[in-house]
């Protein structure tokens, strides 16, 4: 294939794929549809599409964390457990018990009223 034929072939494939997407796009998952839309309509490369999807996914995860704080809570719980283990390993039983009791109270407070 000559250099001149490549852009023409790419354009033909892009038009064909765009037509297929218009006809059958509703049968694809959202991610599949979005990837093809970005490729056909926005003319993004596969690397650009992957980067965009990864960026969007990361932003979504960060929004979840900003709203829910689950990762932060898990880190805090782990830290409390490590402090309790350290206290208990040094025979500071009362301190270890206090840390664990506070941790249980914190976890109980985080539960929804219906127990879910």
N, C-alpha and C positions, 0 to 999 in steps of 0.2 A: 504494500500500500504506500502510495506516495504521500509526501508531506501535505500536499494540497487536498488529498482525499480525506485526511483525518478529521479536519473541522466539519466537513460536509457529512461524514459518517456519524460523528458525535451529535451533530444537529438532528439528523434523521432519527437516531436512537433516542434522543431527548424528547423529540416530538412524539414518537411512538410511546415512550414511557409515560409522557404526560397524558396522552389519550387513554392509555390503560388505567392510569390513576384516576382520571375523570370518570371512567366507566365502572371501575371496580374498587375504587378507593375505600368505599364504605365497608368492604369486606376485610380490610386490613385492621390491625390493632392501631391504636392512636400513635404509638411510637413508629411503627412501620410507615403509616401515612405521613407523619411529620418528617421522617427522614427522606422519603421520596419527594415530598413537597419542597423541602429545602434544596434537594438535588436538582429537581426539574425547574421549579419556579424561581428559586434564588440563585441557581447555578453554583451551589457550593460543592466543594470537593468532599470526598468521603472523610478526609482528615478534618476538614472544617466542620462537617456535620457532627462527627464524633466529639470534637472539642466543644461545640455548642451544647450538645446533649449532656456532656459531663459537667459543663459549667452550670447548666440549668438544674441538673440533679443535685449538685453541691449546694447551690443557692436554696433549693427546696429543703434539703436536710438542715441547713443552717436556720431557715425560718422555723422549721419544726422545733429545733433545739431552743431557739429564742422564745418560742411560745410555751413549750412543755418542760424544758430543762431536765430531760431524762438522763442525758449523758453526764451532766453536772451532778445530778442526784446520785447516779451510780458511782461516780468518782468520790463523792462525799461519803457514801456508805462504805465503800472499800477502804477509805482512809480511816474511818471510825473503827472498822473491824481490825485493821492493822494495828491501830493504837491499843485496842482492847487485847489483842494477842500479845503485843509487846508488854503491856502491863501484867498480864497473866503469866507470861514466861519469866517475869522478874518477881513473881510472888506478890505482886501488888493487886491482890484479889479484889479488894473494895473498889479500887480505881477501875479495874477491868469490868466489874459488875456495873458500876455507874455509867461507863461508856456504853455498854450493851443495853442497859435500861433506857438511856437517852435515845439510843438508836431505835429501839422498839417503839418508844413514844413517837418519835419522828415518823416512822413508817406507819403507825396507826393513824396519825394526823393526816397523812397523805392519802389514805384510803377514802373513797367516796362514801357518802352516808349509807348507800345501799350495799356496801361491802364489795363493790366491783372495782 
